[in-house]
Amino acid sequence: MNKIDVEPVKLYNGCILAAIVHAIVGGGYEHSWDGINYSTNDAQGCRATITFHSKNIVAVFQNIESFRNRKETSDYFRGAPKEIVELAHNEALQYVLDDVNGITQPVITGAFWGDWENLFSNQTWDNLMETGGFILKNQLMDYQNALVEWGDYYGGLNNKQFSLIDNLYKKKVYPNHDTIMLSESEIKYLSGNIEECRVSLKELNIYC
């Protein structure tokens, strides 16, 4: 078992930022929140779900490029506490179900787990990155660097959109607002499919 050099709170905040940016520029399902579960996919065969429980965290990855060398799901959680295994089966693993010889079951190529202080994996960090962890590259960046990367990824954001993203992010994490309402002036800075923007924002308890 290896302790991985990831700050849990920084990861959580990075996932919040990713979902906010995505919601502002068009919404959809590349980044989504379902209760305590954050999911992302790159539309190229890699996806991940992270469960942010009040006490524990579980992340699972499914990368089609690593299917040939994947292990049994239980192997990725060998040595993990019982509550982690139960959380994985009840939450994160429900988002990576696939058909294996006619049986629907979780299929993963990587995982890590822990609490809000420390995270662990049965893989090395390099191997974890190769088997799906790379999909969290931006989510693991410092806030300002991540904002630049997301802006480039989505083809550029204007200053008003950056300001809106920054405002919503701070409300979500410093401290967490249960419900946030967008003003009429803020709504006009949404782009792409506005209805999908609304759906994605609603997942974050942001309404317009």
LODREN-117430 format. One record per residue (C-alpha): residue in one letter; chain; x, y, z. Coordinates in steps of 0.05 Angstrom, whole numbers, plus 5000, padded with zeros to 4 digits. Layout:
<atoms>
+------+------+------+------+------+
! code ! unit !   c1 !   c2 !   c3 !
+------+------+------+------+------+
!    A !    A !    X !    Y !    Z !
...
+------+------+------+------+------+
</atoms>
This chain:
<atoms>
+------+------+------+------+------+
! code ! unit !   c1 !   c2 !   c3 !
+------+------+------+------+------+
!    M !    A ! 5000 ! 5000 ! 5000 !
!    N !    A ! 5027 ! 5068 ! 4981 !
!    K !    A ! 5011 ! 5136 ! 5010 !
!    I !    A ! 4998 ! 5184 ! 4951 !
!    D !    A ! 5019 ! 5256 ! 4950 !
!    V !    A ! 4950 ! 5287 ! 4940 !
!    E !    A ! 4917 ! 5336 ! 4987 !
!    P !    A ! 4845 ! 5314 ! 4995 !
!    V !    A ! 4816 ! 5384 ! 5005 !
!    K !    A ! 4855 ! 5410 ! 4944 !
!    L !    A ! 4827 ! 5352 ! 4903 !
!    Y !    A ! 4756 ! 5366 ! 4925 !
!    N !    A ! 4763 ! 5440 ! 4910 !
!    G !    A ! 4792 ! 5423 ! 4842 !
!    C !    A ! 4732 ! 5380 ! 4826 !
!    I !    A ! 4685 ! 5436 ! 4846 !
!    L !    A ! 4722 ! 5485 ! 4801 !
!    A !    A ! 4722 ! 5436 ! 4742 !
!    A !    A ! 4647 ! 5427 ! 4748 !
!    I !    A ! 4633 ! 5502 ! 4754 !
!    V !    A ! 4674 ! 5519 ! 4693 !
!    H !    A ! 4641 ! 5463 ! 4654 !
!    A !    A ! 4572 ! 5487 ! 4674 !
!    I !    A ! 4587 ! 5559 ! 4654 !
!    V !    A ! 4612 ! 5541 ! 4584 !
!    G !    A ! 4557 ! 5493 ! 4563 !
!    G !    A ! 4542 ! 5439 ! 4613 !
!    G !    A ! 4532 ! 5367 ! 4595 !
!    Y !    A ! 4563 ! 5305 ! 4626 !
!    E !    A ! 4638 ! 5313 ! 4619 !
!    H !    A ! 4637 ! 5335 ! 4692 !
!    S !    A ! 4579 ! 5320 ! 4738 !
!    W !    A ! 4559 ! 5316 ! 4811 !
!    D !    A ! 4509 ! 5267 ! 4839 !
!    G !    A ! 4504 ! 5279 ! 4913 !
!    I !    A ! 4573 ! 5263 ! 4942 !
!    N !    A ! 4599 ! 5234 ! 4877 !
!    Y !    A ! 4639 ! 5273 ! 4826 !
!    S !    A ! 4646 ! 5240 ! 4758 !
!    T !    A ! 4687 ! 5260 ! 4697 !
!    N !    A ! 4702 ! 5230 ! 4629 !
!    D !    A ! 4745 ! 5251 ! 4571 !
!    A !    A ! 4702 ! 5221 ! 4516 !
!    Q !    A ! 4763 ! 5180 ! 4495 !
!    G !    A ! 4753 ! 5119 ! 4538 !
!    C !    A ! 4774 ! 5144 ! 4606 !
!    R !    A ! 4727 ! 5161 ! 4664 !
!    A !    A ! 4731 ! 5169 ! 4739 !
!    T !    A ! 4686 ! 5177 ! 4798 !
!    I !    A ! 4707 ! 5204 ! 4866 !
!    T !    A ! 4663 ! 5196 ! 4927 !
!    F !    A ! 4672 ! 5252 ! 4977 !
!    H !    A ! 4640 ! 5224 ! 5040 !
!    S !    A ! 4641 ! 5265 ! 5104 !
!    K !    A ! 4695 ! 5220 ! 5133 !
!    N !    A ! 4725 ! 5181 ! 5075 !
!    I !    A ! 4744 ! 5189 ! 5001 !
!    V !    A ! 4744 ! 5136 ! 4947 !
!    A !    A ! 4766 ! 5147 ! 4875 !
!    V !    A ! 4760 ! 5096 ! 4819 !
!    F !    A ! 4785 ! 5099 ! 4747 !
!    Q !    A ! 4766 ! 5063 ! 4683 !
!    N !    A ! 4813 ! 5072 ! 4625 !
!    I !    A ! 4799 ! 5030 ! 4563 !
!    E !    A ! 4873 ! 5033 ! 4544 !
!    S !    A ! 4890 ! 4996 ! 4608 !
!    F !    A ! 4837 ! 4941 ! 4604 !
!    R !    A ! 4886 ! 4887 ! 4583 !
!    N !    A ! 4925 ! 4893 ! 4648 !
!    R !    A ! 4868 ! 4907 ! 4695 !
!    K !    A ! 4861 ! 4869 ! 4760 !
!    E !    A ! 4801 ! 4843 ! 4798 !
!    T !    A ! 4765 ! 4901 ! 4831 !
!    S !    A ! 4778 ! 4874 ! 4901 !
!    D !    A ! 4853 ! 4876 ! 4887 !
!    Y !    A ! 4852 ! 4951 ! 4882 !
!    F !    A ! 4823 ! 4955 ! 4953 !
!    R !    A ! 4866 ! 4901 ! 4985 !
!    G !    A ! 4884 ! 4924 ! 5055 !
!    A !    A ! 4833 ! 4981 ! 5056 !
!    P !    A ! 4789 ! 4988 ! 5118 !
!    K !    A ! 4720 ! 4956 ! 5116 !
!    E !    A ! 4685 ! 5024 ! 5114 !
!    I !    A ! 4725 ! 5043 ! 5052 !
!    V !    A ! 4707 ! 4978 ! 5016 !
!    E !    A ! 4634 ! 4988 ! 5034 !
!    L !    A ! 4635 ! 5060 ! 5010 !
!    A !    A ! 4668 ! 5040 ! 4945 !
!    H !    A ! 4615 ! 4986 ! 4931 !
!    N !    A ! 4556 ! 5030 ! 4951 !
!    E !    A ! 4579 ! 5093 ! 4915 !
!    A !    A ! 4639 ! 5102 ! 4868 !
!    L !    A ! 4638 ! 5032 ! 4837 !
!    Q !    A ! 4565 ! 5041 ! 4817 !
!    Y !    A ! 4588 ! 5092 ! 4765 !
!    V !    A ! 4637 ! 5045 ! 4729 !
!    L !    A ! 4592 ! 4986 ! 4716 !
!    D !    A ! 4604 ! 4947 ! 4652 !
!    D !    A ! 4582 ! 4882 ! 4620 !
!    V !    A ! 4632 ! 4825 ! 4631 !
!    N !    A ! 4610 ! 4760 ! 4598 !
!    G !    A ! 4537 ! 4778 ! 4608 !
!    I !    A ! 4546 ! 4800 ! 4680 !
!    T !    A ! 4541 ! 4873 ! 4700 !
!    Q !    A ! 4597 ! 4890 ! 4748 !
!    P !    A ! 4646 ! 4945 ! 4765 !
!    V !    A ! 4706 ! 4948 ! 4718 !
!    I !    A ! 4764 ! 4992 ! 4740 !
!    T !    A ! 4837 ! 5001 ! 4723 !
!    G !    A ! 4858 ! 5043 ! 4783 !
!    A !    A ! 4835 ! 5067 ! 4851 !
!    F !    A ! 4856 ! 5106 ! 4913 !
!    W !    A ! 4822 ! 5118 ! 4979 !
!    G !    A ! 4831 ! 5148 ! 5048 !
!    D !    A ! 4804 ! 5203 ! 5091 !
!    W !    A ! 4808 ! 5279 ! 5091 !
!    E !    A ! 4880 ! 5276 ! 5116 !
!    N !    A ! 4914 ! 5220 ! 5076 !
!    L !    A ! 4902 ! 5181 ! 5013 !
!    F !    A ! 4929 ! 5111 ! 4995 !
!    S !    A ! 4932 ! 5064 ! 4935 !
!    N !    A ! 4957 ! 4994 ! 4920 !
!    Q !    A ! 4989 ! 5024 ! 4857 !
!    T !    A ! 5048 ! 5069 ! 4850 !
!    W !    A ! 5033 ! 5141 ! 4832 !
!    D !    A ! 5062 ! 5133 ! 4762 !
!    N !    A ! 5021 ! 5070 ! 4750 !
!    L !    A ! 4958 ! 5103 ! 4777 !
!    M !    A ! 4969 ! 5161 ! 4728 !
!    E !    A ! 4977 ! 5114 ! 4670 !
!    T !    A ! 4915 ! 5074 ! 4686 !
!    G !    A ! 4867 ! 5132 ! 4691 !
!    G !    A ! 4892 ! 5183 ! 4742 !
!    F !    A ! 4915 ! 5229 ! 4686 !
!    I !    A ! 4843 ! 5250 ! 4678 !
!    L !    A ! 4849 ! 5290 ! 4742 !
!    K !    A ! 4910 ! 5331 ! 4719 !
!    N !    A ! 4874 ! 5398 ! 4722 !
!    Q !    A ! 4835 ! 5381 ! 4785 !
!    L !    A ! 4901 ! 5371 ! 4822 !
!    M !    A ! 4930 ! 5439 ! 4801 !
!    D !    A ! 4932 ! 5501 ! 4843 !
!    Y !    A ! 4870 ! 5545 ! 4832 !
!    Q !    A ! 4901 ! 5598 ! 4786 !
!    N !    A ! 4938 ! 5547 ! 4742 !
!    A !    A ! 4875 ! 5504 ! 4737 !
!    L !    A ! 4834 ! 5564 ! 4717 !
!    V !    A ! 4883 ! 5580 ! 4660 !
!    E !    A ! 4883 ! 5507 ! 4637 !
!    W !    A ! 4807 ! 5503 ! 4637 !
!    G !    A ! 4803 ! 5568 ! 4599 !
!    D !    A ! 4850 ! 5541 ! 4546 !
!    Y !    A ! 4813 ! 5474 ! 4544 !
!    Y !    A ! 4746 ! 5506 ! 4530 !
!    G !    A ! 4773 ! 5555 ! 4479 !
!    G !    A ! 4781 ! 5616 ! 4522 !
!    L !    A ! 4736 ! 5650 ! 4573 !
!    N !    A ! 4721 ! 5724 ! 4576 !
!    N !    A ! 4735 ! 5766 ! 4637 !
!    K !    A ! 4662 ! 5766 ! 4659 !
!    Q !    A ! 4660 ! 5690 ! 4657 !
!    F !    A ! 4725 ! 5686 ! 4696 !
!    S !    A ! 4695 ! 5733 ! 4748 !
!    L !    A ! 4631 ! 5692 ! 4752 !
!    I !    A ! 4670 ! 5627 ! 4760 !
!    D !    A ! 4713 ! 5658 ! 4814 !
!    N !    A ! 4652 ! 5684 ! 4852 !
!    L !    A ! 4615 ! 5617 ! 4849 !
!    Y !    A ! 4677 ! 5578 ! 4869 !
!    K !    A ! 4689 ! 5621 ! 4930 !
!    K !    A ! 4617 ! 5614 ! 4951 !
!    K !    A ! 4621 ! 5538 ! 4945 !
!    V !    A ! 4685 ! 5529 ! 4984 !
!    Y !    A ! 4696 ! 5591 ! 5029 !
!    P !    A ! 4650 ! 5572 ! 5063 !
!    N !    A ! 4603 ! 5525 ! 5028 !
!    H !    A ! 4536 ! 5556 ! 5011 !
!    D !    A ! 4480 ! 5504 ! 5010 !
!    T !    A ! 4442 ! 5541 ! 4955 !
!    I !    A ! 4466 ! 5595 ! 4907 !
!    M !    A ! 4422 ! 5636 ! 4861 !
!    L !    A ! 4449 ! 5668 ! 4798 !
!    S !    A ! 4426 ! 5739 ! 4784 !
!    E !    A ! 4397 ! 5759 ! 4717 !
!    S !    A ! 4462 ! 5795 ! 4700 !
!    E !    A ! 4502 ! 5732 ! 4716 !
!    I !    A ! 4458 ! 5686 ! 4675 !
!    K !    A ! 4475 ! 5723 ! 4611 !
!    Y !    A ! 4548 ! 5700 ! 4617 !
!    L !    A ! 4529 ! 5627 ! 4609 !
!    S !    A ! 4547 ! 5600 ! 4541 !
!    G !    A ! 4532 ! 5539 ! 4497 !
!    N !    A ! 4469 ! 5500 ! 4512 !
!    I !    A ! 4436 ! 5541 ! 4567 !
!    E !    A ! 4390 ! 5486 ! 4589 !
!    E !    A ! 4449 ! 5439 ! 4599 !
!    C !    A ! 4483 ! 5495 ! 4637 !
!    R !    A ! 4423 ! 5498 ! 4684 !
!    V !    A ! 4424 ! 5423 ! 4695 !
!    S !    A ! 4499 ! 5423 ! 4710 !
!    L !    A ! 4493 ! 5482 ! 4757 !
!    K !    A ! 4435 ! 5451 ! 4793 !
!    E !    A ! 4479 ! 5390 ! 4809 !
!    L !    A ! 4522 ! 5440 ! 4849 !
!    N !    A ! 4460 ! 5471 ! 4882 !
!    I !    A ! 4468 ! 5533 ! 4839 !
!    Y !    A ! 4403 ! 5557 ! 4808 !
!    C !    A ! 4383 ! 5605 ! 4754 !
+------+------+------+------+------+
</atoms>
